[in-house]
Amino acid sequence: MSIFSLLLRRERRHLSKMGMRKIIPSNSVGFSKAFSSSSSAVPDEALHFFDYMIRMLPPPPVSSFNHLLGALAKMQHHDHVISFFQRLNSVGVFPDIGTFNILLNCCCKMGLASDGFWVLGKILRGGYIPTSTTFNTLIKGLCMDDKIGEATRLFKNMSVFGCQPDVVTYGSIIDGLCKHEMVEKAKQLFSQMKSRGISLDVVVYTFLLQGCCFMGNLEEAKSLFIEMVDERVQPNVVTFTVLIDGLCKQQRLQEANELLDLMFQRGQHPNTVTYNTLIDGLCKAREDGRGK
């Protein structure tokens, strides 16, 4: 029996005892975790539970619906989230900014980031205040949809809506710029982060390092790697693998192996991608009859 069925039975028992006046607590941790951790839940059961919730008198608070929509979104049922959202207003349950952020995330995950501007418009016209999560979600979605120009414009206009870019926002833009071979612009934003006192994390460093490697600027990538270590930002397995890949592509295999040793020394364990990268580099060097 799935978690949805169990919850439905439980709520029916409570409601029958309390004369159909039960309200699902908006801050119910158990409620949220039950949906979020369920691996057996299916959309049909979620639909039954959603239908049951909207028939309750009085209806549950919107936060309870957010728990359900958020759990479905985590399980990749984005189309069902959009469908449920469209039904909320018709039953007198009005979304809050959390609901809109969940909807926005689903649009972006479905490759419909441009539709996210419609969601943003609904937020503003409804008098809601967009949060950093709102902008970060839409900017990341636009970058994933290769709409780096739109993402950059939104990034520059965040302050108009009372939001300032944070490390997540910068990371998404830097990643998008690097993937479009606009590494110089990414470096400018990287410097801007420093000047504004925004803490740089391993994700941002790795994005820019990958951009440098992609453009063949290995010396700059190595300098960036040293900088992050000096700044006490711990490189992770992705960071090491990106740099190892860059070295292997230029057949600098000795340096790649030295970096692998450093990886072990710093407590990072290579994954399948790391080993495949090294194997590909060794095979390529053998075919070419060389390797530095």
C-alpha positions as CSV (number, residue, x, y, z in Angstrom):
1,M,0.0,0.0,0.0
2,S,1.4,3.4,-1.0
3,I,2.0,6.3,1.3
4,F,-0.8,8.2,-0.4
5,S,-3.3,5.5,0.4
6,L,-2.2,5.4,4.0
7,L,-2.5,9.1,4.4
8,L,-5.9,9.1,2.8
9,R,-7.1,6.5,5.2
10,R,-5.7,8.3,8.2
11,E,-7.3,11.6,7.2
12,R,-10.7,9.9,6.6
13,R,-10.5,8.5,10.1
14,H,-9.7,11.8,11.7
15,L,-12.4,13.6,9.7
16,S,-15.1,11.2,10.6
17,K,-14.2,11.7,14.3
18,M,-14.1,15.5,14.1
19,G,-17.2,16.0,11.9
20,M,-15.4,16.8,8.6
21,R,-13.7,19.8,10.2
22,K,-10.2,18.6,10.1
23,I,-7.6,20.9,8.7
24,I,-4.2,19.6,7.7
25,P,-1.6,21.5,9.6
26,S,0.4,23.9,7.4
27,N,3.6,23.2,9.4
28,S,3.2,19.4,9.5
29,V,6.7,18.0,9.1
30,G,5.4,14.5,9.0
31,F,3.0,15.4,6.2
32,S,5.8,16.9,4.1
33,K,8.2,14.1,4.7
34,A,5.7,11.4,3.9
35,F,5.1,12.8,0.4
36,S,8.7,13.7,-0.2
37,S,10.2,10.4,0.8
38,S,7.6,8.2,-0.9
39,S,9.1,6.0,-3.7
40,S,5.9,4.1,-4.4
41,A,3.5,7.1,-4.8
42,V,2.0,7.5,-8.2
43,P,0.2,10.4,-9.9
44,D,-3.2,8.7,-9.7
45,E,-3.0,8.4,-6.0
46,A,-1.8,12.0,-5.7
47,L,-4.9,13.0,-7.8
48,H,-7.2,11.2,-5.4
49,F,-5.6,12.8,-2.4
50,F,-5.7,16.2,-4.1
51,D,-9.4,15.8,-4.9
52,Y,-10.0,14.8,-1.3
53,M,-8.2,17.9,0.0
54,I,-10.2,20.3,-2.1
55,R,-13.5,18.9,-0.9
56,M,-12.6,19.4,2.8
57,L,-14.6,22.0,4.7
58,P,-12.8,24.2,5.4
59,P,-10.1,23.5,2.8
60,P,-6.6,23.0,4.0
61,P,-4.2,26.0,3.9
62,V,-2.2,26.5,0.7
63,S,1.0,25.3,2.5
64,S,-0.5,21.8,2.6
65,F,-1.1,21.9,-1.1
66,N,2.5,23.1,-1.5
67,H,3.7,20.0,0.3
68,L,1.9,17.8,-2.2
69,L,2.9,19.8,-5.3
70,G,6.5,20.0,-4.1
71,A,6.7,16.2,-3.5
72,L,5.3,15.6,-7.0
73,A,7.8,18.0,-8.5
74,K,10.6,16.1,-6.8
75,M,9.3,12.9,-8.3
76,Q,9.5,14.5,-11.7
77,H,5.7,14.6,-12.2
78,H,5.9,18.2,-13.5
79,D,2.8,18.0,-15.8
80,H,0.6,16.9,-12.9
81,V,1.8,19.8,-10.8
82,I,0.8,22.3,-13.5
83,S,-2.6,20.6,-13.9
84,F,-3.2,20.7,-10.1
85,F,-2.1,24.4,-10.0
86,Q,-4.7,25.3,-12.6
87,R,-7.4,23.7,-10.4
88,L,-6.5,25.6,-7.2
89,N,-8.1,28.9,-7.9
90,S,-11.3,27.3,-9.2
91,V,-11.9,25.8,-5.7
92,G,-11.1,29.0,-3.8
93,V,-7.5,28.0,-2.7
94,F,-5.2,30.9,-3.7
95,P,-1.5,30.2,-4.3
96,D,1.3,31.9,-2.4
97,I,4.8,32.7,-3.6
98,G,5.9,29.1,-2.6
99,T,3.2,27.7,-5.0
100,F,4.4,29.9,-7.8
101,N,8.0,28.9,-7.3
102,I,7.1,25.2,-7.5
103,L,5.2,25.9,-10.7
104,L,8.1,27.9,-12.1
105,N,10.5,25.1,-11.3
106,C,8.3,22.6,-13.1
107,C,8.1,24.8,-16.2
108,C,11.9,25.1,-16.3
109,K,12.4,21.3,-15.7
110,M,10.1,20.6,-18.7
111,G,12.2,22.9,-21.0
112,L,9.6,25.6,-20.9
113,A,11.6,28.3,-19.3
114,S,10.1,31.0,-21.6
115,D,6.7,30.2,-20.0
116,G,8.3,31.1,-16.7
117,F,7.9,34.7,-17.7
118,W,4.2,34.1,-17.7
119,V,4.5,32.8,-14.1
120,L,6.6,35.8,-13.1
121,G,4.0,38.1,-14.6
122,K,1.3,36.3,-12.6
123,I,3.4,36.8,-9.4
124,L,3.8,40.5,-10.0
125,R,0.2,41.2,-11.2
126,G,-1.0,39.3,-8.1
127,G,0.9,41.6,-5.8
128,Y,3.3,38.8,-4.6
129,I,6.9,39.6,-3.9
130,P,9.3,37.4,-5.9
131,T,12.1,35.8,-3.9
132,S,15.7,34.9,-4.8
133,T,14.4,31.4,-5.4
134,T,12.0,32.8,-8.1
135,F,14.8,34.5,-10.0
136,N,17.3,31.7,-9.5
137,T,14.9,29.1,-10.8
138,L,14.0,31.1,-13.9
139,I,17.6,32.1,-14.7
140,K,18.8,28.6,-14.4
141,G,16.0,27.3,-16.6
142,L,16.8,29.9,-19.3
143,C,20.4,28.9,-19.2
144,M,19.5,25.2,-19.6
145,D,17.3,26.2,-22.5
146,D,20.3,28.0,-24.2
147,K,18.6,31.3,-23.7
148,I,21.7,33.0,-22.2
149,G,20.7,36.4,-23.5
150,E,17.4,36.4,-21.7
151,A,19.0,35.0,-18.6
152,T,21.6,37.7,-18.5
153,R,19.0,40.5,-19.0
154,L,16.9,39.1,-16.1
155,F,20.0,38.8,-14.0
156,K,20.8,42.5,-14.6
157,N,17.2,43.6,-13.8
158,M,16.7,41.6,-10.5
159,S,17.3,44.7,-8.4
160,V,14.3,46.4,-10.0
161,F,12.2,43.8,-8.3
162,G,13.9,44.2,-5.0
163,C,16.2,41.1,-5.2
164,Q,19.9,40.9,-5.4
165,P,21.9,38.1,-7.1
166,D,23.4,35.6,-4.7
167,V,26.0,32.9,-5.2
168,V,23.4,30.6,-6.9
169,T,22.4,33.3,-9.4
170,Y,26.0,34.0,-10.3
171,G,26.8,30.4,-10.6
172,S,24.0,29.8,-13.1
173,I,25.0,32.7,-15.2
174,I,28.7,31.9,-15.1
175,D,27.9,28.3,-16.1
176,G,25.7,29.4,-19.0
177,L,28.2,31.9,-20.3
178,C,31.1,29.4,-20.1
179,K,29.0,26.8,-22.0
180,H,28.5,29.4,-24.8
181,E,32.2,30.1,-24.9
182,M,31.8,33.5,-23.3
183,V,34.4,32.9,-20.7
184,E,35.7,36.5,-20.6
185,K,32.2,37.7,-19.5
186,A,32.0,34.9,-17.0
187,K,35.3,36.0,-15.5
188,Q,34.0,39.6,-15.2
189,L,31.0,38.3,-13.2
190,F,33.4,36.2,-11.1
191,S,35.4,39.4,-10.3
192,Q,32.1,41.2,-9.6
193,M,31.3,38.6,-7.0
194,K,34.5,39.2,-5.2
195,S,34.1,43.0,-5.3
196,R,30.6,42.6,-3.8
197,G,31.7,40.4,-1.0
198,I,29.7,37.4,-2.2
199,S,31.4,34.2,-0.9
200,L,32.6,32.0,-3.7
201,D,31.8,28.3,-3.4
202,V,33.1,25.2,-5.1
203,V,30.3,25.2,-7.7
204,V,31.2,28.6,-9.0
205,Y,34.9,27.9,-9.1
206,T,34.2,24.6,-10.9
207,F,32.0,26.2,-13.5
208,L,34.7,28.8,-14.4
209,L,37.4,26.3,-14.2
210,Q,35.5,24.1,-16.7
211,G,35.1,27.1,-19.0
212,C,38.8,27.8,-19.0
213,C,39.6,24.1,-19.8
214,F,37.0,24.2,-22.5
215,M,38.7,27.1,-24.1
216,G,42.1,25.4,-23.8
217,N,43.4,27.9,-21.1
218,L,44.9,25.3,-18.9
219,E,47.4,27.6,-17.2
220,E,44.5,29.9,-16.2
221,A,42.5,26.9,-15.0
222,K,45.4,25.7,-12.9
223,S,45.8,29.2,-11.4
224,L,42.1,29.2,-10.5
225,F,42.4,25.8,-8.9
226,I,45.3,27.0,-6.7
227,E,43.3,30.1,-5.8
228,M,40.4,28.1,-4.6
229,V,42.6,25.9,-2.5
230,D,44.3,29.1,-1.0
231,E,40.9,30.5,-0.3
232,R,40.1,27.2,1.6
233,V,37.4,26.2,-0.8
234,Q,37.5,22.4,-1.0
235,P,37.7,21.1,-4.5
236,N,35.3,18.2,-5.0
237,V,35.3,15.2,-7.3
238,V,33.8,17.2,-10.1
239,T,36.4,19.9,-9.8
240,F,39.3,17.4,-10.0
241,T,37.7,15.5,-12.9
242,V,37.2,18.7,-14.9
243,L,40.8,19.7,-14.6
244,I,42.0,16.1,-15.2
245,D,39.9,16.1,-18.3
246,G,41.5,19.3,-19.5
247,L,45.0,18.0,-18.9
248,C,44.2,14.7,-20.7
249,K,42.8,16.5,-23.7
250,Q,46.1,18.2,-24.1
251,Q,47.9,14.9,-23.4
252,R,49.6,16.2,-20.2
253,L,49.2,12.8,-18.6
254,Q,51.9,13.2,-16.0
255,E,50.2,16.3,-14.6
256,A,46.8,14.5,-14.7
257,N,48.2,11.6,-12.7
258,E,49.8,14.0,-10.2
259,L,46.4,15.6,-9.8
260,L,44.9,12.2,-9.2
261,D,47.4,11.6,-6.4
262,L,46.5,15.0,-4.9
263,M,42.8,14.1,-5.2
264,F,43.4,11.0,-3.0
265,Q,45.6,13.1,-0.5
266,R,42.7,15.6,-0.1
267,G,40.2,12.8,0.7
268,Q,38.4,12.9,-2.6
269,H,37.6,9.6,-4.3
270,P,37.6,9.4,-8.1
271,N,34.3,8.2,-9.7
272,T,33.6,6.4,-12.9
273,V,33.8,9.6,-14.9
274,T,37.3,10.4,-13.5
275,Y,38.6,7.0,-14.3
276,N,37.0,7.0,-17.8
277,T,38.6,10.4,-18.5
278,L,42.0,9.1,-17.6
279,I,41.6,5.9,-19.6
280,D,40.5,7.9,-22.6
281,G,43.5,10.2,-22.2
282,L,45.9,7.2,-22.0
283,C,44.3,5.5,-25.0
284,K,44.5,8.7,-27.1
285,A,48.1,9.3,-26.1
286,R,49.0,5.7,-27.1
287,E,47.3,6.1,-30.5
288,D,49.3,9.3,-31.1
289,G,52.5,7.7,-29.7
290,R,53.1,10.5,-27.2
291,G,52.0,11.9,-23.8
292,K,53.6,14.6,-21.8
